[in-house]
Each structure stands twice: as structure tokens, then as C-alpha cells.
Amino acid sequence: MSETLIRLSGAVVSNPLRRMAAPIDFELCEGEHIALVGLNGSGKSTLAGLIAGGWYLREGTMENRFRKSGYHSIKTISFNGAYSTTEIPYYHQQRWQAFERDAAPHVRELLEKTIPGEPARDPSYCSELYEMLGIAPLLEKPIITLSSGELRRYHFCKALMDRPQMLILENPFMGLDPATRDLINEIMEITSSKLGVCYLMTATSLADLPKVISHVYFLEEMKVSRKYSRDEAFTAPEVSRLEGQSEDTPFIPGATDANPPYDNVAELRNIHVAYGERVIFESLDWTVRKGDAWRVFGRNGSGKSTLLSLVCADNPSAYSMDITLFDRKRGTGESIWDIKKRIGYLSSEMHSSINVRSSALAMVASGLKDTIGEIYRVPEESREICMTWMRAFGAENLAERNYMTLSSGEQRLVLLIRAFVKDPELLVLDEPFQGLDRKAIIRAKGIIEEFCSRPGKTLLFVTHFNDTLPSIIDKTMDLNTIND
């Protein structure tokens, strides 16, 4: 019989804000790797945090053999955003600033850095990890220049430097193309077999369940199911409730007859972008006309975020390029705020950069003024429009909650609502459904389709998943073709 590594019996978290709806029973045995699967807000992060040692118990018991082996025995890797765990302060436009790239620490420096008083890294173990994870080509790169897939490998390597017995992965497949998802699968298999690492991960569905996962717990309405084997999980009754159902598009506010007086949202001519020796774009031309609905497509690292940063006035390089936005050439006197007030925007970079303790309602309201900061009071004239949008997305129950206490998927939903709240002329949505469960995706997709069918609305949309593509999309910018 396999030895029990972790057991929760009748466990009740002491923090009332993190408490589940029923006592938790959970068991992980030797040789098992477990996925916690459930809708946004179902309690996955609470259970993962409890196992990691982040919460005290008011009732029940917890046996955890891993925790007895030292502070580093369990590591958590959260993939809420691209750069949120790189040990350096991060702000929204940081990737695009040349002086930040020059000053940013390199990958090797961060990987081999130790806490004062701890022994230096074992060079032979470092070399083994670098080879195993394919890190060697990245070691001399500034951390903020890494692509999403490269960052995934960095985070794995950083966590494994302390030789943990268990890795907890939150949303490991967020925003990844198929090739990079395969890479994560491979990393989990290799580190499990060669280093004996035990895995626990969170997910919103069984799609792309890593091969290494042997068992599944479903979480629903803050309750934990019994443990299912991998094969049993796919026919469990909980699966049907994860998939969501189509529904009528709810009422969404905003003007229905807006037709702004310009022809082109963006004109980019002969664009060249390079970071050191790495060329992102060479002689790129792209015109986005008013009313267009574009899919921006490409593998991780192909330049999708860079391209959108030029359109959204986040990239200072745009001033030296031949770029016209809303029929006005960049650098002819307009401020970035003149541009941003016309754009609703969401990206992983934005998600990563936010660390404020305002309410979810205040976070939505910040979209009216294109600010992100501590807001403690939402003006009455803004409250109703924000609440109308939150009701449309089915998120009104989050309004008064602290944004930082929300799950990753709930945060992403709040930021998506923020992109709509000022009734923008241009929607730029970079992987907007990352971390959202199927029910939330279906609802949000319907709202995007309805909103962008209005006169004068333009859409730039990034996704790696064809089944989440809004039906209104009629054009594609394929960066794989341009860069190959």
C-alpha cells in the first residue's frame, strides 16, 4: 500500500475569507500527481494554498510529510501573468523600455542567486537542471526579454533550484501555444521521473490534462469532491457542469450608434523592432480599418504583445516609427492619454503589473480614467455604469471584494470588464480568457460579439484556441508567416 504524503481530514481554514463551504477531506499518496479542477472561485487556490502551508486550521487535521523536510520542500509556481514572479518590481510598460532591458538582471543571476546565509548553488546540479529544461541559451538574457514559453522554463528552473519534493502549479497552461503546452507536459514528466518531484496543479477543465497527472479532485461551490483516478475523472458527473451552456447575450450598456470620424484605427508602415540581436519585425506593414475584427496569431515569442504595444501607445519606440493611430501620425502632439482614452485593453503584462488592494468595483472603475492604483471610493456617477457591466459578465458578486483576494481567473474577468467600461472605440484583448472557466468564456465571448457588431467598433484579439475565437473575427494577422 502506497504511503500517504498529505492528508486533510475535516479541515476548516481559520481565515473566514478563505473558508470552504464544507470541511475538506483530501489525500495524496506516494507516486500520485493530482489536479484540482473547478470553475473560477470554486476554492482551488484556497486548497492549494492550504497544502502549501499558507493557511492555519480552525478545525480538523492536516498531515504533511513534505513540510517536515524543510522550508523548501514545497514550492508554488503561479502563472497568473507573464512576469509576476520574477523577483523584480514590474510595471505595465516595462518590457518596452530600452533602459529597463539594459538594467534588468539576467536569467543566470536570478537562478543562481541565494539568500544570505544559505550555501552557494551546486554547479553540477545547476548544469543538470539547465540541460534538462533547455535553459542554457537563456542564461545571459535579461529576464524581461523572455517570451511566455521561455518564462515558463525559467520559473520551473528557479523553483527546482531548491530541490523541492513537491511543486504546486497554478494555471500552468495559461496563454500558451500548443508547442509550449507540450513543453510543460515534457518538463513535468522529466522532473517527476528524474528528480522525483510530486505535482499538484489547478485547472478549470480537463482539457490538456498533463500526462503525469494520475488523480483528480473536482471543486464546486467551495466543496471538494472525492478523489477520482485519471480515467474515472473524464466520466465523472462534475465534468458536465464545468463545460457551461450557451445563453442569451445579456444587456450590455454603451452607445449603439457611435461612428467616429476617421477611416483607419492604425497604420503601421515598414516597422522594424529588434531586441539586441533578436529581430522581432522587419519591414512590417499593417493597416487596421475602423470596424475591422482581427485575430492576431502566432506562436509564443512571435511578437504579438510587441505589435499590440505599438498600437496601444505603450511602446516608446513607436515615436521613431511610421505609425498613424486614429488617422493621426504618432509624435505630432497627441499624448498617450489621448490615444488610450479610445482603447479598451487587457493583456498578461497588465495582469502581472497590478498589485493594488482596491475593490473589484474600483478596479473596473479605473478603466474610465485609464488609471491603475489604490481607489477606495467609486464616485456615484461611475458606480452604476460599472455595476451594469459587472452584471453583464455575471461578476456582480465580486464587486466589493478586495481585488488581490480574488482567484487568478476572477482577477482576469474583472480586468476584462475594465476594458469595456468606457465604451471604447478599439478593443485590444490579448488572451482575455486566460484562467476563465468555460461558463465565463461563453458569456464573455457573446458580449464581445455583440459589442463589436456596433458601428465604429474595432477589435484586435489574441488567442491560441480556435474554439474561443469570437465569430465576428474576419481578418487574421499571422505572425508565424511574417517572421518565418
Secondary structure as UniProt FT lines:
FT   STRAND          4..13
FT   TURN            16..17
FT   STRAND          24..29
FT   TURN            30..31
FT   STRAND          34..38
FT   TURN            40..41
FT   HELIX           44..51
FT   TURN            52..53
FT   STRAND          57..64
FT   HELIX           66..69
FT   HELIX           71..73
FT   STRAND          74..78
FT   TURN            84..85
FT   TURN            92..93
FT   HELIX           94..96
FT   HELIX           98..103
FT   HELIX           107..112
FT   TURN            116..117
FT   HELIX           123..133
FT   HELIX           136..138
FT   TURN            139..140
FT   HELIX           143..145
FT   HELIX           148..160
FT   TURN            161..162
FT   STRAND          166..170
FT   TURN            172..175
FT   HELIX           178..195
FT   STRAND          198..203
FT   TURN            207..208
FT   TURN            211..212
FT   STRAND          215..220
FT   TURN            221..222
FT   STRAND          223..229
FT   HELIX           230..233
FT   TURN            234..235
FT   HELIX           238..242
FT   STRAND          264..275
FT   TURN            276..277
FT   STRAND          278..289
FT   TURN            290..291
FT   STRAND          293..297
FT   TURN            300..301
FT   HELIX           304..311
FT   TURN            312..313
FT   HELIX           316..320
FT   STRAND          322..325
FT   TURN            326..327
FT   STRAND          328..329
FT   TURN            330..331
FT   HELIX           336..340
FT   TURN            341..342
FT   STRAND          343..346
FT   HELIX           348..353
FT   HELIX           360..365
FT   HELIX           366..368
FT   TURN            369..370
FT   HELIX           380..392
FT   TURN            393..394
FT   HELIX           396..398
FT   TURN            399..400
FT   HELIX           403..405
FT   HELIX           408..420
FT   TURN            421..422
FT   STRAND          426..430
FT   TURN            432..435
FT   HELIX           438..452
FT   TURN            455..456
FT   STRAND          458..462
FT   HELIX           466..468
FT   TURN            471..472
FT   STRAND          475..478
FT   HELIX           479..483
//
